[in-house]
Amino acid sequence: MATVELRFSALPEHVRTARLVAAAVARRAGVDEAVLDEVRLAVGEACTRAVGLHQNSGVLAPVRVSLIEEEKQFSIEVGDEAPHAVPGDKASGAGGDADVDIEEDDMGLAVISGLVDDVEVSTGANGGLIRMSWPTTPPTAVLP
């Protein structure tokens, strides 16, 4: 299992770099060429979401991206360290702006879910993680 790890400051201009690296590593891992645009878009959405969460929460820690090449699968994990509200928790004092942030967050997750068949989202008080996976095809051997 090979893993490439990226960490970048929570700035929108770094999202493009994460997308490009993810597509290059996915291609090398054997993800079908027809799916690479979906990989780029999904990583862009996940990283943009993490950047927004960090900026809105005042988190200075970097956004984390892990590109994991497994035997028959390629996975990408995008992690943030922003505190996420627990459903039903009214103690956070959520107001109008918080409602808009939640709607934008939900929209980003809906876009990712539409692009990726295998996606897992976990959140908590110490941050969140989006794990997306795609099947890979083994490289074909070139016969003389």
Protein Blocks (a to p, Z undefined) as FASTA:
>chain_A
ZZddddddddfklmmmmmmmmmmmmmmnopafklmmmmmmmmmmmmmmmmmmmmmnopab
dcdddddddfkbccdddddfbdcddehiaknopafklmmmmmmmmmmmmmmmmmpmbdcd
dddfkbccddddddddddddddZZ
